[in-house]
Amino acid sequence: MTSLKAATRYISCSLHEPVKILASEESLADIIPQTIPEFFHQCCEKFQDLPALAYKDKLEMWTTVTYGEYRENVEQAALALLYLGVQPRTSVGILAHNCPEWFYVNLAAIRINAISAGIYTTNSAEAVFHVLETSDASVVVVGDSKQLEKIRSIRSSVPNLRAVVQLHGPFDFDKDQQEDGFYRWPDLFEMQFSSALRDELLLRERQVAPNDCAELIFTSGTVGLPKGCMISHDGFLYAAKCINRQMKYLCQGRERVISYLPLNHIAAMLFDMLMGMENGAVTYFADRNALKGTLLRTLREVQPTVMFGVPRIFEKIQEQLVLYEANAGCLKKCLLQKARAVMEEYHLNRFEGKPVSNLKYWLASKITNRLKEALGFGAMKDCLIGAAPVTEGLLRFFLSLDMPLTNVFGMSETSGGIIFNFEKINLTATGRPIDGVEVTIKDPSGDNGEGELLVRGRTNFMGYLKQPEKTRDTITEDGWIMTGDVAYLDDQGYVYVNGRIKELIITAGGENIPPLHIETIIKKELPCLSNVMVIGDHRKYLTALLTFKTDMDPHTGYPKDTLLPETKEWLAPLDLHYSHLSEMLHIEIPENLQDFDPNSVEVQLDNKIHVTLESAIQRYNDQAISNAQKIQYFSVLPHDFSIPTGELGPTLKIRRNIVHTKYAKIIDRMYDMR
């Protein structure tokens, strides 16, 4: 076991300063602090001949890497980084889509007493510069020539950047350009390194301590520049080990997971890499278009046993099933709907302690099991959902498939997930904290004692790199993290998270309104809608932006003009049979949305559509708890939200500030109506 370094505080904003571990003596004895390289070596030794990673080769065939090969590849990557001149306590930037090399470089950087700093591939060159400069990057590894161009455009502004490595071809430079600091990964991976460099590797590894910073997780930067969350070896490993303990159904050497969320996201690193490693799981890498629509194909091929997903991913799966049902014959459709109704009733009764029919469950499972297998969930033991608010309707839908989703709460500042609803006691609880994590509510008020959720424990982040003021605004000296989430606790210790404080709408009249609650109800009333965003901050009344469900281009991620079946089904009772959004809205929508200005067109809704939308919103208004929470006007937007059009972040969360700016003219028109 590696010794802890001397530390005086629980907080650090420097890569050179370790922290005290916020844990009791019992906790430290139960899960002994260790470094990620130590943990990695143990796992590779234990599962040496088992497959660890799987990726598709040029022939689209799955190729596996054993744990023994995994260890060798990380060692070669570590030697390569030393050869390139990576200095202790500097960072190695990784700007690439998910692939085995991402894991190799990440673990190699940590092993040589450096820090890994992942970067979203969707980041602009300016945002990439911010990460590299802030993290003192000495090397950056890019996935392809597209990402390489971003580095070329900023390299002169990052004087400490010694080398740029491109992982995958085609390459537009050759070995001769190594003098300019450009390297090709295949060349580095084939090099024979000196014994002196191998000795240096052993020396560097001995310098690493469990209370050092291991990973820099940069926030997506929806407001301002991204902040670098410093995550320690111990915090990250403690989270992984505690969660694995609670997932008692996992079997070592028999689990399959799919890596598809960006690996610089805290949840992806925790679930795809660390948790899977401890179980001897094999991680399958989805292709780069997974979030654009190809994930479903990978699910069917791999049949994973455990999955973590954001709500939008599960909504896409729901859309596929709705499409399947819509195209099924009358008998099959009737059987599917009956089976799903039985399953939903079974699980809801189980939640409430009511009698359940095992015979009905068994009969219904004969149908739902086939459906799950067709979707890629035939071997699934648990689906975890988090990173964004989850609607009750989505949870109910997956109950009807005999797939109760496990709600998760966590953030970069807590080293990932720390609150889980493994018991699945009801549809609204977020869950209970894992061992070693405390929760409390700041300034509780109202009937249920709602206030800001505060958490602290061994999973705490160290601080924001080079940002002591923002660190002090987030974490107290005694370790309480102010999550910025509105929540309450029940008498059984369950946490109920109800949204972000910064997303609260404060009207001109001074009333605080949580938009998520309103948006969820409207989407339930109108299943044809993909997104609802309530507007009203510092305004006299509330309005809403609506987007209809349309298909998505799996290659570009842009929304298409084609309506999804749920939208067509919603239109059918109105005796309207549109197949394209442009027809429905009576506007021209270009095939390429890259330079399209949504404020330049004026949507013209058929009167039947307008009246039906208005009626649904009125049904919400009838149950609103105050006049201030009623929606006065709404506007339908000319295309759905997406990552490339800017409204969604890398993990498919709505970037509300971007939407406000992009649709400013449309929003202003709704406030010029009075």
C-alpha positions, -999 to 999 in steps of 0.1 A, spaced: 0 0 0 13 35 -9 15 59 20 -5 91 21 13 123 17 13 148 45 -16 173 42 -32 199 64 -65 206 46 -94 189 29 -92 214 0 -66 221 -26 -65 242 -58 -30 231 -69 -19 200 -86 11 199 -63 -8 200 -30 -24 167 -17 -54 167 6 -65 151 39 -89 123 33 -123 130 48 -130 97 64 -132 79 97 -106 54 109 -131 26 103 -137 37 67 -99 39 61 -95 4 75 -125 -10 56 -114 4 22 -77 10 23 -65 41 4 -45 32 -27 -35 48 -60 -53 41 -93 -21 24 -107 -20 0 -77 -56 -8 -82 -51 -13 -120 -22 -37 -114 -42 -58 -90 -72 -61 -113 -49 -70 -143 -32 -96 -122 -65 -111 -110 -82 -112 -145 -51 -115 -167 -65 -138 -193 -100 -124 -194 -111 -99 -220 -110 -63 -207 -117 -41 -237 -135 -47 -270 -135 -25 -301 -144 -28 -338 -116 -32 -363 -115 -19 -398 -136 -49 -409 -163 -40 -383 -154 -71 -363 -152 -70 -325 -116 -73 -313 -107 -79 -277 -78 -69 -254 -72 -91 -224 -64 -76 -190 -28 -88 -194 -25 -70 -227 -43 -40 -212 -15 -37 -186 12 -40 -213 -4 -14 -234 -7 11 -205 30 5 -197 40 12 -233 18 44 -233 35 55 -200 70 50 -215 59 70 -246 47 99 -224 80 99 -205 98 99 -239 78 129 -249 89 148 -218 58 148 -196 68 163 -163 55 154 -128 23 171 -118 16 185 -152 -13 172 -173 -18 152 -204 -48 164 -224 -70 138 -242 -92 152 -270 -106 120 -286 -137 99 -289 -141 68 -268 -115 41 -277 -91 18 -260 -63 43 -264 -83 68 -243 -80 44 -214 -43 36 -221 -33 73 -221 -54 82 -191 -39 54 -169 -4 60 -183 -5 97 -174 -16 89 -138 11 62 -135 39 86 -143 28 111 -116 10 133 -141 -27 141 -143 -52 132 -170 -73 160 -184 -101 149 -208 -116 174 -232 -150 172 -249 -145 166 -287 -173 192 -292 -153 219 -276 -142 249 -297 -105 257 -301 -108 284 -275 -123 260 -250 -96 235 -257 -70 262 -251 -85 270 -217 -82 234 -206 -46 230 -218 -35 263 -203 -53 259 -170 -40 223 -165 -4 230 -174 -6 205 -202 28 192 -215 13 168 -240 -21 166 -257 -34 134 -274 -60 139 -302 -82 114 -319 -80 125 -355 -70 152 -379 -102 173 -371 -92 176 -335 -55 181 -345 -66 213 -364 -79 228 -332 -45 222 -315 -26 237 -345 -47 269 -343 -38 275 -306 -5 257 -301 16 289 -302 -4 302 -272 4 271 -251 42 275 -246 45 245 -222 30 221 -247 59 198 -257 41 174 -280 9 166 -299 0 130 -306 -26 119 -331 -41 85 -324 -59 75 -356 -53 81 -393 -54 94 -419 -24 114 -409 -14 146 -428 22 145 -414 49 119 -413 77 109 -389 99 137 -401 77 162 -383 85 148 -349 110 176 -347 81 200 -347 65 181 -318 39 161 -338 37 124 -333 17 95 -347 5 71 -320 13 39 -340 49 50 -343 52 57 -305 35 24 -297 60 4 -317 91 21 -302 116 2 -281 124 23 -250 156 23 -230 161 7 -196 168 41 -182 133 52 -192 119 21 -176 137 29 -144 122 64 -146 88 49 -149 92 29 -116 105 60 -99 76 81 -110 51 55 -100 65 54 -65 59 92 -62 21 89 -66 0 89 -35 -37 82 -29 -44 118 -18 -29 133 -49 -49 146 -78 -54 119 -104 -80 133 -128 -91 167 -139 -128 167 -149 -137 199 -166 -173 210 -164 -191 214 -197 -191 251 -193 -227 259 -200 -222 291 -180 -187 307 -184 -155 288 -189 -152 252 -176 -139 247 -141 -113 219 -135 -126 196 -108 -96 179 -91 -104 143 -83 -80 123 -60 -71 87 -65 -88 78 -32 -120 97 -39 -125 81 -73 -116 46 -61 -137 48 -30 -168 57 -51 -162 28 -75 -157 3 -47 -187 14 -26 -210 13 -56 -198 -21 -66 -205 -34 -31 -241 -23 -34 -245 -39 -68 -245 -74 -53 -258 -90 -84 -226 -84 -104 -204 -115 -111 -167 -111 -116 -155 -118 -151 -190 -121 -165 -202 -85 -170 -204 -64 -202 -206 -26 -204 -207 -2 -233 -186 30 -233 -205 57 -252 -208 88 -230 -178 111 -234 -150 97 -213 -141 131 -198 -175 130 -181 -172 118 -145 -199 92 -148 -183 76 -179 -149 73 -162 -164 59 -131 -188 33 -147 -168 24 -178 -133 22 -165 -130 19 -127 -161 0 -117 -158 -24 -146 -121 -30 -139 -128 -42 -103 -153 -67 -116 -132 -80 -144 -159 -67 -169 -153 -62 -206 -159 -27 -218 -172 -24 -254 -165 9 -271 -194 22 -291 -186 42 -323 -184 79 -323 -219 84 -335 -235 66 -304 -252 97 -291 -264 105 -326 -283 73 -329 -260 43 -334 -260 32 -298 -291 10 -303 -272 -11 -328 -243 -16 -304 -268 -25 -276 -283 -52 -298 -248 -66 -307 -233 -65 -272 -263 -73 -250 -247 -55 -220 -254 -66 -184 -251 -32 -168 -257 3 -182 -255 39 -171 -274 64 -193 -287 99 -193 -325 104 -196 -323 114 -232 -307 80 -241 -336 62 -225 -361 85 -242 -346 75 -275 -350 38 -266 -386 45 -257 -391 62 -291 -378 30 -308 -402 8 -289 -431 32 -298 -420 29 -334 -419 -9 -331 -454 -10 -316 -467 14 -343 -455 -10 -371 -467 -42 -354 -498 -60 -364 -530 -57 -344 -526 -89 -324 -489 -83 -316 -496 -47 -307 -524 -58 -284 -502 -84 -267 -474 -59 -262 -496 -33 -247 -513 -58 -224 -480 -72 -212 -466 -38 -205 -497 -28 -186 -494 -60 -164 -457 -53 -158 -463 -17 -148 -491 -27 -124 -469 -54 -109 -440 -31 -101 -462 -3 -88 -481 -27 -65 -447 -40 -53 -436 -5 -45 -467 1 -24 -467 -33 -6 -498 -45 -23 -504 -81 -34 -489 -90 -68 -498 -118 -92 -467 -139 -100 -486 -158 -127 -495 -126 -145 -459 -115 -142 -446 -148 -156 -469 -147 -186 -462 -110 -193 -424 -116 -191 -426 -141 -220 -435 -111 -242 -414 -84 -226 -382 -106 -225 -384 -110 -263 -388 -73 -266 -359 -65 -243 -336 -88 -262 -346 -71 -295 -337 -38 -280 -304 -51 -266 -315 -55 -230 -319 -92 -229 -290 -98 -204 -294 -65 -185 -292 -68 -147 -296 -31 -139 -299 2 -158 -287 33 -139 -300 67 -150 -287 101 -140 -268 133 -150 -301 151 -157 -336 152 -143 -358 120 -149 -395 122 -155 -419 99 -138 -434 90 -173 -400 76 -184 -396 56 -152 -431 42 -156 -424 32 -192 -394 11 -183 -413 -5 -155 -437 -17 -181 -407 -35 -198 -398 -51 -165 -368 -28 -163 -370 -6 -132 -344 21 -137 -320 29 -108 -320 66 -101 -285 81 -95 -274 115 -82 -239 127 -84 -216 154 -99 -180 159 -108 -175 175 -74 -185 142 -57 -163 119 -78 -195 107 -96 -226 89 -82 -231 91 -45 -269 87 -41 -286 56 -55 -322 42 -55 -311 6 -56 -341 -4 -34 -364 13 -60 -390 20 -32 -410 44 -55 -407 64 -86 -399 98 -71 -371 90 -47 -336 98 -59 -321 73 -34 -299 70 -3 -262 80 0 -235 54 -3 -215 45 28 -192 72 40 -213 101 25 -234 124 47 -263 145 34 -282 174 49 -305 202 37 -295 238 40 -323 263 51 -352 238 49 -386 253 44 -422 243 34 -441 212 43 -414 188 33 -384 208 44 -370 215 10 -338 234 6 -303 231 -9 -287 197 -8 -253 196 10 -231 165 9 -197 155 22 -176 124 24 -146 105 12 -157 111 -24 -153 149 -21 -134 165 -49 -102 184 -39 -112 218 -53 -113 237 -86 -78 240 -101 -64 275 -97 -98 289 -86 -98 293 -48 -127 317 -47 -150 294 -67 -138 265 -45 -147 284 -14 -181 292 -29 -187 254 -34 -171 236 -5 -167 246 32 -135 241 52 -151 212 70 -161 195 37 -197 203 30 -203 206 -8 -231 229 -18 -246 210 -47 -268 238 -60 -297 213 -61 -331 217 -45 -340 186 -24 -356 172 7 -352 142 29 -379 118 42 -379 101 76 -362 69 61 -332 88 49 -342 89 12 -332 120 -8 -356 136 -33 -338 160 -57 -361 184 -75 -339 204 -98 -311 230 -99 -313 262 -79 -297 282 -107 -325 269 -131 -352 284 -108 -372 311 -126 -376 342 -105 -404 362 -120 -407 400 -121 -431 396 -92 -404 378 -72 -419 343 -72 -395 313 -74 -406 287 -100 -390 254 -108 -393 250 -146 -386 212 -146 -419 204 -129 -439 224 -154 -420 210 -184 -425 174 -172 -463 179 -169 -466 195 -204 -445 167 -220 -467 141 -203 -498 159 -218 -481 161 -252 -461 129 -260 -454 144 -294 -430 169 -279 -393 162 -276 -385 193 -255 -403 219 -235 -384 249 -221 -402 273 -198 -392 310 -200 -399 337 -175 -368 348 -155 -373 384 -145 -404 386 -168 -440 394 -160 -453 360 -169 -443 325 -181 -440 313 -217 -428 281 -232 -407 269 -262 -418 236 -278 -401 212 -302 -418 183 -319 -402 148 -321 -384 143 -354 -358 119 -366 -321 125 -361 -293 121 -386 -271 93 -371 -239 106 -388 -242 144 -381 -264 145 -350 -286 172 -366 -324 169 -363 -341 159 -396 -373 171 -411 -390 137 -408 -416 133 -381 -413 104 -356 -443 80 -352 -453 96 -319 -458 129 -336 -478 113 -365 -499 94 -340 -507 126 -322 -517 142 -355 -539 113 -367 -570 121 -345 -568 156 -358 -572 142 -393 -538 156 -402 -513 133 -419 -481 153 -422 -449 133 -425 -424 163 -423 -421 191 -398 -417 217 -426 -452 207 -439 -466 208 -405 -452 243 -396 -456 257 -432 -420 268 -434 -389 258 -454 -363 240 -434 -329 236 -450 -313 202 -451 -282 217 -436 -290 235 -403 -255 247 -397 -261 283 -408 -299 283 -403 -313 312 -383 -345 299 -365 -355 335 -358 -357 342 -396 -388 320 -402 -424 324 -389 -441 292 -379 -477 289 -391 -496 262 -372 -528 246 -385 -556 258 -363 -563 222 -351 -527 219 -339 -527 252 -322 -560 245 -304 -548 211 -293 -515 224 -279 -534 252 -262 -558 228 -246 -530 207 -232 -512 237 -218 -545 248 -203 -548 214 -186 -515 221 -170 -526 257 -160 -557 243 -144 -535 224 -119 -509 252 -114 -505 261 -78 -505 299 -86 -513 323 -114 -476 331 -116 -469 294 -126 -493 294 -155 -481 294 -191 -495 324 -209 -480 319 -244 -460 293 -263 -440 291 -295 -432 260 -316 -396 260 -328 -385 251 -364 -364 222 -353 -356 199 -323 -328 206 -299 -295 188 -306 -258 189 -298 -246 203 -332 -273 231 -332 -261 241 -297 -291 236 -275 -279 204 -259 -246 198 -241 -223 168 -245 -245 147 -222 -277 159 -238 -288 183 -211 -305 215 -222 -281 245 -222 -307 270 -211 -286 301 -215 -277 291 -251 -314 286 -259 -322 320 -244 -297 336 -266 -303 316 -298 -341 321 -297 -341 356 -283 -363 372 -310 -389 344 -308 -389 347 -270 -393 385 -272 -422 382 -295 -441 363 -268 -436 392 -245 -447 418 -270 -482 402 -271 -494 423 -242 
